[in-house]
Amino acid sequence: MITPNPTLQVLPKKISLPKKELILEIELNGKMKFEHLMNTIYNQFGICHRVLSANVEYVNGYSFGSVQLYINVSSEDYQQLEFYLNKNKLLNTMVEYNCRKYF
């Protein structure tokens, strides 16, 4: 028979940080394919996004142009994404999205 150990501590669940709605613009400079970037943002970082606008041209299989994404993300997750973009030499700009809500 298994008996519970009274000295065992339960670890707290991961604290969820408040999320912000952001618009992220990324300049594609041929260093990474557009499809690979979108796939990485979703699969590696778990960030759901909506493409607001994309002006992408393909030259010899390389992606050039810019893309604007709407993301709803915590500041910690955004910092990880920003580090990844900077590490891959992709210029990026973020603005906080504020939408007026009427009741």
DSSP file (Angstrom, degrees, kcal/mol; ACC not computed):
  #  RESIDUE AA STRUCTURE BP1 BP2  ACC     N-H-->O    O-->H-N    N-H-->O    O-->H-N    TCO  KAPPA ALPHA  PHI   PSI    X-CA   Y-CA   Z-CA
    1    1 A M              0   0    0      0, 0.0     2,-0.5     0, 0.0     0, 0.0   0.000 360.0 360.0 360.0 136.2    0.0    0.0    0.0
    2    2 A I        -     0   0    0      0, 0.0     0, 0.0     0, 0.0     0, 0.0  -0.790 360.0-165.9 -93.6 127.5    1.3    3.5   -0.9
    3    3 A T        -     0   0    0     -2,-0.5     2,-0.1     1,-0.0     0, 0.0  -0.910  26.2-108.3-112.9 142.2    1.0    6.1    1.8
    4    4 A P        -     0   0    0      0, 0.0     3,-0.0     0, 0.0    -1,-0.0  -0.388  28.2-124.0 -67.9 143.7    1.4    9.8    1.1
    5    5 A N    >   -     0   0    0      1,-0.1     3,-1.3    -2,-0.1     0, 0.0  -0.793  14.4-156.4 -88.5 116.0    4.6   11.4    2.4
    6    6 A P  T 3  S+     0   0    0      0, 0.0    -1,-0.1     0, 0.0     0, 0.0   0.711  91.1  56.8 -68.1 -18.5    3.7   14.3    4.8
    7    7 A T  T 3  S+     0   0    0      2,-0.1     2,-0.2    -3,-0.0    -2,-0.0   0.552  81.6 108.9 -89.1  -6.6    7.0   16.0    4.2
    8    8 A L    <   -     0   0    0     -3,-1.3     2,-0.4     1,-0.0     0, 0.0  -0.495  60.3-146.8 -71.4 134.3    6.6   16.2    0.5
    9    9 A Q        -     0   0    0     -2,-0.2     2,-0.6     0, 0.0    -2,-0.1  -0.820   8.5-130.3-103.9 142.7    6.0   19.6   -0.9
   10   10 A V        -     0   0    0     -2,-0.4     3,-0.1     1,-0.0    -2,-0.0  -0.794  24.1-129.0 -90.6 126.9    3.8   20.4   -3.9
   11   11 A L        -     0   0    0     -2,-0.6     3,-0.1     1,-0.1     2,-0.1  -0.524  27.7-110.7 -73.4 139.9    5.5   22.6   -6.4
   12   12 A P        -     0   0    0      0, 0.0     3,-0.1     0, 0.0    -1,-0.1  -0.384  36.3-103.1 -68.4 149.1    3.4   25.6   -7.4
   13   13 A K        -     0   0    0      1,-0.2     2,-0.1    -2,-0.1     3,-0.0  -0.295  53.5 -77.0 -65.9 157.1    2.1   25.6  -11.0
   14   14 A K        -     0   0    0      1,-0.1     2,-0.4    -3,-0.1    -1,-0.2  -0.360  52.0-119.9 -58.5 126.3    3.9   27.8  -13.4
   15   15 A I        -     0   0    0     -3,-0.1     2,-0.6    -2,-0.1    -1,-0.1  -0.542  23.6-135.5 -71.4 125.1    2.8   31.3  -12.8
   16   16 A S        -     0   0    0     -2,-0.4     3,-0.1    -3,-0.0    -1,-0.1  -0.733  15.9-143.4 -87.5 122.4    1.2   32.7  -15.9
   17   17 A L        -     0   0    0     -2,-0.6     2,-0.0     1,-0.1    57,-0.0  -0.489  31.8 -90.8 -79.1 151.3    2.4   36.2  -16.6
   18   18 A P        -     0   0    0      0, 0.0    57,-0.6     0, 0.0     2,-0.3  -0.357  44.2-131.6 -63.6 142.3   -0.1   38.7  -18.0
   19   19 A K  E     -A   74   0A   0     55,-0.2     2,-0.4    -3,-0.1    55,-0.3  -0.678  14.9-153.4 -97.5 150.5   -0.2   38.7  -21.8
   20   20 A K  E     -A   73   0A   0     53,-2.8    53,-2.3    -2,-0.3     2,-0.6  -0.909  18.3-123.6-119.4 148.8   -0.1   41.8  -24.0
   21   21 A E  E     +A   72   0A   0     -2,-0.4    76,-3.0    76,-0.3     2,-0.3  -0.834  42.0 177.1 -90.6 122.8   -1.4   42.2  -27.5
   22   22 A L  E     -AB  71  96A   0     49,-3.2    49,-2.6    -2,-0.6     2,-0.5  -0.900  31.8-142.2-128.4 153.0    1.5   43.3  -29.8
   23   23 A I  E     -AB  70  95A   0     72,-2.9    72,-2.2    -2,-0.3     2,-0.5  -0.983  24.9-166.0-112.1 122.2    2.1   44.1  -33.4
   24   24 A L  E     -AB  69  94A   0     45,-2.9    45,-3.1    -2,-0.5     2,-0.5  -0.934   6.3-163.0-114.5 124.4    5.5   42.8  -34.5
   25   25 A E  E     -AB  68  93A   0     68,-3.2    68,-2.4    -2,-0.5     2,-0.4  -0.926   8.6-169.9-108.0 129.4    7.1   43.9  -37.7
   26   26 A I  E     -AB  67  92A   0     41,-2.6    41,-2.0    -2,-0.5     2,-0.6  -0.970  15.1-142.9-122.3 129.9   10.0   41.8  -39.0
   27   27 A E  E     -A   66   0A   0     64,-2.7     2,-0.6    -2,-0.4    64,-0.4  -0.819  15.1-147.0 -91.3 121.0   12.3   42.7  -41.9
   28   28 A L  E     +A   65   0A   0     37,-3.2    37,-2.1    -2,-0.6    62,-0.1  -0.785  21.6 173.9 -90.4 124.2   13.2   39.7  -44.0
   29   29 A N  E     -A   64   0A   0     -2,-0.6    35,-0.2    35,-0.2    -1,-0.1   0.116  59.9 -90.7-120.2  20.6   16.7   40.1  -45.4
   30   30 A G  S    S+     0   0    0     33,-1.9    34,-0.1     2,-0.4     3,-0.1   0.407 101.9 106.8  88.2  -3.5   17.3   36.7  -47.0
   31   31 A K  S    S+     0   0    0      1,-0.2     2,-0.3    32,-0.2    33,-0.1   0.729  87.1  20.7 -79.9 -21.7   18.8   35.1  -43.9
   32   32 A M  S    S-     0   0    0     31,-0.3    -2,-0.4     4,-0.0    31,-0.3  -0.998  83.6-110.3-147.9 142.6   15.7   33.0  -43.3
   33   33 A K     >  -     0   0    0     -2,-0.3     4,-2.1     1,-0.1     5,-0.2  -0.466  26.5-126.2 -72.4 145.3   12.8   31.7  -45.3
   34   34 A F  H  > S+     0   0    0      1,-0.2     4,-2.3     2,-0.2     5,-0.2   0.916 110.0  49.7 -56.6 -48.0    9.4   33.3  -44.5
   35   35 A E  H  > S+     0   0    0      1,-0.2     4,-2.2     2,-0.2    -1,-0.2   0.881 109.8  51.2 -62.7 -39.1    7.7   29.9  -44.0
   36   36 A H  H  > S+     0   0    0      2,-0.2     4,-2.4     1,-0.2    -1,-0.2   0.895 109.7  50.5 -64.9 -40.2   10.5   28.7  -41.7
   37   37 A L  H  X S+     0   0    0     -4,-2.1     4,-2.4     2,-0.2    -2,-0.2   0.932 111.6  46.5 -63.5 -47.1   10.2   31.9  -39.6
   38   38 A M  H  X S+     0   0    0     -4,-2.3     4,-1.7     1,-0.2    -2,-0.2   0.904 113.8  49.4 -63.1 -41.0    6.4   31.5  -39.2
   39   39 A N  H  X S+     0   0    0     -4,-2.2     4,-3.1    -5,-0.2     5,-0.5   0.893 110.9  49.7 -64.5 -41.1    6.8   27.8  -38.4
   40   40 A T  H  X>S+     0   0    0     -4,-2.4     4,-1.5     1,-0.2     5,-1.4   0.906 107.3  53.7 -65.8 -42.7    9.5   28.5  -35.8
   41   41 A I  H  <5S+     0   0    0     -4,-2.4     6,-2.1     3,-0.2     4,-0.2   0.899 119.3  34.8 -59.8 -40.2    7.4   31.2  -34.1
   42   42 A Y  H  X5S+     0   0    0     -4,-1.7     4,-0.8     4,-0.2    -2,-0.2   0.946 127.1  33.2 -80.7 -50.7    4.5   28.8  -33.7
   43   43 A N  H  <5S+     0   0    0     -4,-3.1    -3,-0.2    -5,-0.2    -2,-0.2   0.911 126.3  34.6 -78.1 -43.4    6.2   25.5  -33.1
   44   44 A Q  T  <5S+     0   0    0     -4,-1.5    -3,-0.2    -5,-0.5    -1,-0.1   0.902 132.8  26.5 -80.4 -41.0    9.3   26.4  -31.1
   45   45 A F  T  4<S-     0   0    0     -5,-1.4    -3,-0.2    -4,-0.2    -2,-0.2   0.591  94.5-131.7 -99.8 -12.4    8.0   29.3  -29.1
   46   46 A G     <  +     0   0    0     -4,-0.8     2,-0.7    -6,-0.3    -4,-0.2   0.799  53.7 149.1  67.9  28.1    4.3   28.3  -29.0
   47   47 A I        -     0   0    0     -6,-2.1     2,-0.2    30,-0.1    -1,-0.2  -0.855  39.0-147.5-101.3 114.8    3.2   31.8  -30.0
   48   48 A C        +     0   0    0     -2,-0.7    24,-0.7    24,-0.3     2,-0.3  -0.584  27.4 178.7 -74.7 141.5    0.0   31.9  -32.0
   49   49 A H  E     -C   71   0A   0     -2,-0.2     2,-0.4    22,-0.1    22,-0.2  -0.966  27.1-143.4-144.4 158.3    0.0   34.8  -34.5
   50   50 A R  E     -C   70   0A   0     20,-1.9    20,-2.8    -2,-0.3     2,-0.8  -0.985  24.3-127.9-120.6 134.9   -2.0   36.4  -37.3
   51   51 A V  E     +C   69   0A   0     -2,-0.4    18,-0.2    18,-0.2     3,-0.1  -0.739  26.4 178.6 -82.8 114.9   -0.4   37.8  -40.3
   52   52 A L  E     -     0   0A   0     16,-2.8     2,-0.3    -2,-0.8    -1,-0.2   0.882  69.5 -11.5 -82.7 -43.0   -1.7   41.4  -40.7
   53   53 A S  E     -C   68   0A   0     15,-1.3    15,-3.2     2,-0.0     2,-0.4  -0.983  60.0-170.4-155.8 149.5    0.4   42.2  -43.8
   54   54 A A  E     -C   67   0A   0     -2,-0.3     2,-0.5    13,-0.2    13,-0.2  -0.973  10.4-178.5-145.7 128.6    3.2   40.6  -45.7
   55   55 A N  E     +C   66   0A   0     11,-3.1    11,-1.7    -2,-0.4     2,-0.5  -0.825  29.0 161.9-124.0  88.1    5.3   42.0  -48.5
   56   56 A V  E     -C   65   0A   0     -2,-0.5     2,-0.4     9,-0.2     9,-0.2  -0.926  19.7-173.1-119.7 131.0    7.6   39.1  -49.3
   57   57 A E  E     -C   64   0A   0      7,-3.3     7,-2.7    -2,-0.5     2,-0.5  -0.948  16.1-141.9-119.2 143.8    9.6   38.5  -52.5
   58   58 A Y  E     +C   63   0A   0     -2,-0.4     2,-0.5     5,-0.2     5,-0.2  -0.916  18.0 179.5-109.4 125.0   11.5   35.4  -53.2
   59   59 A V  E >  S-C   62   0A   0      3,-2.5     3,-2.0    -2,-0.5    -2,-0.0  -0.970  76.9 -24.6-126.3 114.1   14.9   35.6  -54.9
   60   60 A N  T 3  S-     0   0    0     -2,-0.5    -1,-0.1     1,-0.3     3,-0.1   0.848 127.8 -49.6  51.8  38.8   16.7   32.3  -55.5
   61   61 A G  T 3  S+     0   0    0      1,-0.3     2,-0.3   -28,-0.0    -1,-0.3   0.426 114.4 117.7  84.9  -1.5   14.8   30.7  -52.6
   62   62 A Y  E <   - C   0  59A   0     -3,-2.0    -3,-2.5   -29,-0.1     2,-0.5  -0.786  60.9-129.1-101.6 145.3   15.6   33.5  -50.2
   63   63 A S  E     + C   0  58A   0     -2,-0.3   -33,-1.9   -31,-0.3     2,-0.3  -0.794  27.6 175.6 -98.3 129.9   12.8   35.7  -48.6
   64   64 A F  E     +AC  29  57A   0     -7,-2.7    -7,-3.3    -2,-0.5     2,-0.3  -0.966  39.1  49.8-128.4 146.7   13.1   39.5  -48.7
   65   65 A G  E    S-AC  28  56A   0    -37,-2.1   -37,-3.2    -2,-0.3     2,-0.3  -0.950  78.4 -68.2 132.2-150.0   10.5   42.1  -47.5
   66   66 A S  E     -AC  27  55A   0    -11,-1.7   -11,-3.1    -2,-0.3     2,-0.4  -0.979  28.2-162.1-145.9 156.9    8.6   42.6  -44.3
   67   67 A V  E     -AC  26  54A   0    -41,-2.0   -41,-2.6    -2,-0.3     2,-0.5  -0.999   8.9-150.5-140.6 139.9    5.8   41.0  -42.4
   68   68 A Q  E     -AC  25  53A   0    -15,-3.2   -16,-2.8    -2,-0.4   -15,-1.3  -0.956  19.0-169.9-112.3 127.2    3.5   42.4  -39.7
   69   69 A L  E     -AC  24  51A   0    -45,-3.1   -45,-2.9    -2,-0.5     2,-0.6  -0.911  19.2-143.4-118.5 142.7    2.2   39.9  -37.1
   70   70 A Y  E     +AC  23  50A   0    -20,-2.8   -20,-1.9    -2,-0.4     2,-0.3  -0.927  32.2 174.5 -98.3 122.7   -0.4   40.3  -34.4
   71   71 A I  E     -AC  22  49A   0    -49,-2.6   -49,-3.2    -2,-0.6     2,-0.6  -0.965  30.2-152.9-131.5 148.9    0.6   38.3  -31.3
   72   72 A N  E     +A   21   0A   0    -24,-0.7     2,-0.3    -2,-0.3   -24,-0.3  -0.946  43.9 146.3-118.4 105.7   -0.8   37.9  -27.8
   73   73 A V  E     -A   20   0A   0    -53,-2.3   -53,-2.8    -2,-0.6     2,-0.1  -0.952  49.3-109.2-146.6 152.7    2.2   37.0  -25.7
   74   74 A S  E  >  -A   19   0A   0     -2,-0.3     4,-2.3   -55,-0.3     5,-0.2  -0.424  38.9-111.9 -77.5 161.8    3.8   37.5  -22.2
   75   75 A S  H  > S+     0   0    0    -57,-0.6     4,-2.1     1,-0.2     5,-0.1   0.854 117.8  54.1 -65.4 -33.3    6.8   39.7  -21.8
   76   76 A E  H  > S+     0   0    0      2,-0.2     4,-1.7     1,-0.2    -1,-0.2   0.928 110.2  45.5 -66.2 -45.3    9.0   36.7  -21.1
   77   77 A D  H  > S+     0   0    0      1,-0.2     4,-2.1     2,-0.2    -2,-0.2   0.875 111.9  52.6 -65.7 -37.1    8.0   34.9  -24.2
   78   78 A Y  H  X S+     0   0    0     -4,-2.3     4,-3.1     1,-0.2    -1,-0.2   0.906 106.1  53.3 -65.6 -39.8    8.4   38.0  -26.3
   79   79 A Q  H  X S+     0   0    0     -4,-2.1     4,-2.3     1,-0.2    -1,-0.2   0.891 108.8  49.8 -61.9 -38.8   11.9   38.5  -24.9
   80   80 A Q  H  X S+     0   0    0     -4,-1.7     4,-2.1     2,-0.2    -1,-0.2   0.917 113.1  46.5 -64.7 -42.5   12.8   34.9  -26.0
   81   81 A L  H  X S+     0   0    0     -4,-2.1     4,-2.5     2,-0.2    -2,-0.2   0.920 111.9  50.5 -65.0 -43.8   11.4   35.6  -29.5
   82   82 A E  H  X S+     0   0    0     -4,-3.1     4,-2.6     1,-0.2     5,-0.2   0.895 109.2  51.4 -62.4 -40.3   13.2   38.9  -29.8
   83   83 A F  H  X S+     0   0    0     -4,-2.3     4,-2.5    -5,-0.2    -1,-0.2   0.918 110.5  49.5 -61.2 -43.3   16.5   37.3  -28.8
   84   84 A Y  H  X S+     0   0    0     -4,-2.1     4,-1.6     2,-0.2    -2,-0.2   0.915 111.9  47.7 -62.0 -44.6   15.9   34.6  -31.5
   85   85 A L  H  <>S+     0   0    0     -4,-2.5     5,-2.8     1,-0.2    -2,-0.2   0.919 114.2  46.2 -64.3 -43.8   15.2   37.3  -34.1
   86   86 A N  H ><5S+     0   0    0     -4,-2.6     3,-1.5     1,-0.2    -2,-0.2   0.883 109.2  55.1 -66.1 -38.6   18.3   39.3  -33.1
   87   87 A K  H 3<5S+     0   0    0     -4,-2.5    -1,-0.2     1,-0.3    -2,-0.2   0.848 110.3  46.6 -62.2 -33.9   20.4   36.2  -33.1
   88   88 A N  T 3<5S-     0   0    0     -4,-1.6    -1,-0.3    -5,-0.2    -2,-0.2   0.229 117.9-115.0 -93.5  13.5   19.4   35.5  -36.7
   89   89 A K  T < 5 +     0   0    0     -3,-1.5     2,-0.6     1,-0.2    -3,-0.2   0.855  64.3 148.2  57.5  41.6   20.0   39.1  -37.7
   90   90 A L      < -     0   0    0     -5,-2.8    -1,-0.2    -6,-0.1    -2,-0.1  -0.934  45.6-132.4-106.9 115.6   16.3   39.9  -38.4
   91   91 A L        -     0   0    0     -2,-0.6   -64,-2.7   -64,-0.4     2,-0.3  -0.402  33.0-179.4 -64.6 139.8   15.4   43.5  -37.7
   92   92 A N  E     -B   26   0A   0    -66,-0.2     2,-0.4    -2,-0.1   -66,-0.2  -0.999  19.6-166.7-146.8 148.0   12.2   43.8  -35.7
   93   93 A T  E     -B   25   0A   0    -68,-2.4   -68,-3.2    -2,-0.3     2,-0.4  -0.996   9.6-162.2-133.7 137.9   10.0   46.4  -34.2
   94   94 A M  E     +B   24   0A   0     -2,-0.4     2,-0.4   -70,-0.2   -70,-0.2  -0.963   8.4 179.7-124.1 137.7    7.2   45.9  -31.7
   95   95 A V  E     -B   23   0A   0    -72,-2.2   -72,-2.9    -2,-0.4     2,-0.3  -0.990  33.1-113.7-130.7 145.3    4.3   48.2  -30.8
   96   96 A E  E     -B   22   0A   0     -2,-0.4     2,-0.6   -74,-0.2   -74,-0.3  -0.607  28.3-133.4 -78.3 135.0    1.6   47.5  -28.2
   97   97 A Y        -     0   0    0    -76,-3.0     2,-0.5    -2,-0.3   -76,-0.3  -0.794  24.1-176.2 -93.0 118.2   -1.8   47.1  -29.7
   98   98 A N        -     0   0    0     -2,-0.6     2,-0.5     2,-0.0   -76,-0.0  -0.967   1.3-173.0-117.2 120.5   -4.5   49.0  -27.8
   99   99 A C        -     0   0    0     -2,-0.5     2,-0.4     2,-0.0    -2,-0.0  -0.945  24.5-125.7-114.9 130.3   -8.1   48.6  -29.0
  100  100 A R        -     0   0    0     -2,-0.5     2,-0.5     1,-0.0    -2,-0.0  -0.583  24.9-152.5 -74.1 128.6  -10.8   50.7  -27.6
  101  101 A K        -     0   0    0     -2,-0.4     2,-0.4     2,-0.0    -1,-0.0  -0.901   3.9-155.3-108.6 130.0  -13.6   48.5  -26.2
  102  102 A Y              0   0    0     -2,-0.5    -2,-0.0     1,-0.1     0, 0.0  -0.833 360.0 360.0-104.2 138.9  -17.1   49.8  -26.1
  103  103 A F              0   0    0     -2,-0.4    -1,-0.1     0, 0.0    -2,-0.0   0.393 360.0 360.0-110.4 360.0  -19.7   48.5  -23.7
